[in-house]
Amino acid sequence: MSLSASCESVSQKRTLSSLLDGRVVKRQKQGDGQRLQEATMQLLEQQQSLCSLLREVGSPDPSNIFHTQNGEQKQAESEGISSAIAGSLLVCELRRQASQLGVPMPVLSVKMMLERLMEITGTEEVRQEEDKRRELLTSSQRVQLRVLLESSKDLLSQGALCPKLLWQEYRRDQRLPKLEVVHHFHFHNIVTLKYILESDEGVKLWLVSQLKALCSWTPPQREEETKQVQQKVLSTVVGVLVGTGFELSSEAAAADRRMSLLCCSMLDDMLFWLLDTVDKSVTLQTAGAELWIQIFDASLCGVPASVDTLQCFFTHSLTQTLTYKPRLTVSDAITLQNEWTFAKASRLLISLFRQLAVIFSVEQLLCHLQQVLETHEVNWKHVLCFLSTLLVYNPCAQTSLSELLSRLLSSAFEGYDLENMITAFLLARQGALEGPAIFPSYSNWLKTSFGGVTGFHASCKKSLVFLLKFMSDLVPFEPPQYLKVHILQPPYVPVKHRSLLMEYVSLAKTRLADLKESVEDMGLYEDVSGAGGASLQPQCQSAQDVEKAVSLFESTGRISATVMEASIFRRPYFLTRFLPALLTPRMLPVKSDAQMSFIEALKKADKIPAAHYSSYVESCQKQRQQDGSAVCLDTNDDPLEVLKSQLQEFRELVVEGNDREMSAQLSRISHTLSVIFPGRPDELIGQTVIKLHINTPPSPELHVKVVNMILRNFCQCMLDTSRANPPNKQSLWASRFVSVLLGNTQLVSSLLHRLWDLFYNQGSALSAAHLLGLAAFVVHLHASMSHSPLVQLVPPILPKPVAFGEALSFALVCSTHTNMLFCVRLCVAAVCYGICRGDSLPQQQQQDYILSSLYKKLLYLIPRLLPEARRAPITAGGPISEYQEEKLPGLWSSATDSNTWRKTAWYLWRLPAFRQLQHTPQYQLLFSEWLANELRVQRSEDVLSDPERQEYQQWACLELYLSRVEEQGGCGGDMKILCSHLLNAIMDQQLSNHSVEKLDHRVSERGTCLSDILSRLQELVYEMEVTDLSGCRGSRADVCDFLFELVSQRCSSTVTSASPSISTELSLQHTLNTWNRVLLALPAVLFIKVKCDGGMATLECDTLIQHINQHQRKVCSPAGLLSCHLTSHFLRGVLCASVRCGRSGEEVNKAWSQISLRCPLLLVSTVHWWERLSPMLLSLWHRLCDGEPLPEQLQLLTDCQNWACSLEKGLSSSPVPAAAALLLATSLHRACQGRGSHNQGFSAALNVLRPLTGTMYQQNKVFTSRSPR
């Protein structure tokens, strides 16, 4: 009978529990076991199947008859009886049914076991199919399986179960056995893992697959038991594999060797899977890889294995890791080594190395590493990362590695072995990459190994050649920092062999030149860091050199040889980098410290120039004002929290007025800021220039937080102190605070960017307290200008760097109502603070606290926003009176009042100290500056209406600047100067592309006050034309000359060379096109002179003709033709000016005759546009000279046009007008243009014109000689 035969020979009607349930209640006392067993067997034979019985025996259900319902006491009493009854029942029933079925009892028991096992493990198969595959059993399944296996142990003890048959049948049903089931088989000693390894031929395929799946599977949250089972299953399997694979005696049988190889192969497969995960960085498999690495813990997998076995296993795994996929060559290792440092290595790889190395000593590991390098092709990345891990986690490894390197170099030079040579260099460099705290720098190692006569290469020439050839072979692959070390600290070479070294140096320098690297930027003590292979910035490197040199001096009491050599052989670096870093001004301690002693030693050795030393001493004396000691910062504290606390304490000290404690606290704040902004103070070689990126501030988020904290604290302190005293009665806390900040260029840059952002983008959101504090902050920055950096705006809208305060003033754009209100509030606060702060100082020092740029903005804004200020213009001042001193407290009280800015501004405007500044050149608002400000205003968002703006501009032009002397930025009463300023401002506003006018991208050129200023220009020139006055004695002809002379000067300044380039020609065209737009807006009559000679007025067109021939011809479009608007404007000017003459028609005829002869461009243009111009000009002439006929020359234009048109229509009999040949020719050209006529009339006309070609040639020569190339 087969195992597939049914076990259920008796139909089941009721369960055993239900059959006995009533009897349990009725039983009065516990019967003996024999009688109960017999009764139960009788029931089973009639009602119960074997599989159902096993299910109930193994069920943890409380209703099971084998589990008492009456509490723990009865359970304890009946536990032994129930277990014995269950085992007896199973064996008896198995024996009975096996006899009935005619099969061996072990076969039937295996069948029963597997059915129950499949029932337990298959209860959640549907759920697993729907969800992610579950690699371990659930808690309930695990309980049932354990009970089943306990029953199986009972059967096994009574000979009723065959383990081999059980595994055979289980493997037949399961292609991939569940690893937890296998673990339980092994744990309950039913089917051991060792037996499975020996008997299952396909074990490698499914076991490795299941191990990977189990490692990669993450148990659900809150299933702590499942996580422990996962760890236990893996450690059990690995323990068996390690014990079987690596615990072999020398007399092991062939079968044992086969098993050992099989286990090793499976462990290697898992290791390679882990290493592939490391290389590919597969995120989903990272957790699985980490779990497998934990299995390498000796305490987990070492339980069933001996120490020797574990060492053998770890040694094997380490070898496999170091030699896994050796695809990288030595040249790759040389090039990429900087990327394989401990900090950059994979976290998984580091963890693996730590686990593999934990049971070995450093000497054992390095010895094994050497052996692997000598006998295997290695993965250099793994080898070097392993060495870094060993050095970082084992402080004693430095000495062992040095000894290994010595052995390698000795072996290399004994047999001239390149393998040992390259190994030594790579290992030494790898150690150096981890920093001087881990291993000596590469330059130090090189100097120790090859820097003297005792070096490994110094024994003979052959060794020297071997070393230099080896270094030369490395040059194509060397990172630049190693080449620099080799050049600056070359190996020792006897004088007679220096040529060999020079060959290498030349080769290395050539390579550095190809890499665009400079040797001079390298520091004295530069160690090759692993920071991406990049060298430190020169400033940072020189600072490190100073620190190292001072440290060596402190420990030895002597100037290091490296510094002395640099002062001779590397003098440029010593003078321009090292000494400025060493002589950075600081607050000198009372007792000389190591740095002071080192400086004195260098001075005595004549290594510091006298000028450098004197400047250093003077600068340090200035630092003495910060008297106080800095307190070291606990590196474990968060610098932001420390700074916040320190600033709060500083605020309390400011309120208390404790100057000494304030200085000490500022020193602490400075130290904290140096931690957050690690850049050191810049060298005192000229002023530093900070780039201000006005569009994209580059400050990191941390720096923005710090800057906000600093500015907020300053504003709070300013508000606190201002409540008690005006600025001139306060302590020097603000100046000292700002001086501390200016010591760190990186911090200053962040401050500058933040202030720009606040002023330019967030001005309207700032409160009165913010404005007061920020205004005072900017004032103190300006007052410290002598030792503060200059600022270069990016993009470069200014020609050169400017001072801090001036740069920030460009953020105050006065283009809209909102901008103006913010600007005037800030500037009022700043100027009020500056005047009050400098009250008790000499006049020159007073000006240090008043920014001229902000003062000028008030000169522009206050009259614009406060009409009453126009009625009280700034006049002469004189010395500050007692009235002024009485006014200051009121001024500051008004400035700190947040209710209204108007009261403070009006108060300030009438203050004598404010008025007196206007007489200083740098505080004078020039008319050109006023115009530039006005042209940036957006008309649609202006605080003034159109009539108010017209009134204000007329007041500024005629009442303020016209009468003001030129030395103070006015026009000296000369209307021509006033008009020239207006005209230049208009043209500049349209021509400027990169100037301040383009700073505010929100300003639209269409919406500016350009039209308003153009209206002012029109008003003024019209006034000059009507009154015949231009501010000086002369005729109105001067207006025409002045206008054309002005545009001529601008054109001349545009063309700067005899052979202009394309860019200058384009610039010239742009200038003339801009001028033409202005020209068309001015009265046409201005451009024609009326000369009085002998009591008769005549027209003079010489200036106009010269302007057209010299300038207008260059911007003709199409070429050789003025625009219709310009042509019309010039002709209207001729007609209007002729009215001033006695015989208007005759003057027009004379003027046009001159134009026809000397200005062919205007003649040709007039003929071309005559069809459009004639109605307008005829109407104008009749309006000007009522009743007079049209001048003959203008009538002749009409006749020539009619004649040419008649020829076009084929009327060849029309008489030829008595006109100039060029006029006739132009008329013909205009008539036939686009028609292609070739009739006899045209031919006859051309024959008539042929005798006049000489005259036309002369006129055309005038035209073409001045035409553009």
BELKAHU-V894719 format. One line per field, one symbol per residue. burial: # if it has 9 or more other ideal C-beta (glycine too) atoms within 8 Angstrom, else .. A space follows every 10 residues. Layout:
burial->???
//
This chain:
burial->..#...##.# .#..###.## #......... ..#..##..# #.##..#### #########. ...##.#... ...##..#.. .#.####### ########.. #.#.###### ########## #..#...#.. ...####.#. ########## ######...# #######.## #.....#### ######.#.# #.#.###..# ..##.##### #######.#. ..#..##.## ########## #######... .....##.## ########## #####.##.. ....###### ########.# ##..#...## ########## ####.#.#.. .###.##### ##..#..### #######..# .#..##.### .##..#.### ########## ##....##.# ##.##.#### ###..##.## ########## ####...### #######.## #...####.. ..######.# ##.##..### ########## ###...##.# #.###.###. ##....#.#. .#######.# ....##..## ######.### ####....## .######..# #.###.#### #####.#... ...####### ###...##.. .##.##..## ..##.#.#.. ..#.....## .###.##### #.###...#. ########## #######..# ........## .###....#. ..######## #.######## ##...###.# ..######## ##.####### ########## .##..#..## ########## #####..### ###...##.. .######### ######.### ########## #########. #...###### ########## ######..## ..#...#... ...##.##.# ##.####... #.#######. ########.. ..##..#### #########. ##......## .######.## ##.#.#.### #..####### ########## ##....###. ..#...#### .######### #####....# #....##### ####.###.# #..##....# ...##.#### ########## .######### #......### #.######## ######...# ##.#.##### #########. #..####### ######..## ########## ..##.###.# #..##..... #.######## ########.. .#.#..#.## ########.# ##....#.#. ######..#. .##.##..## .##...#..
//
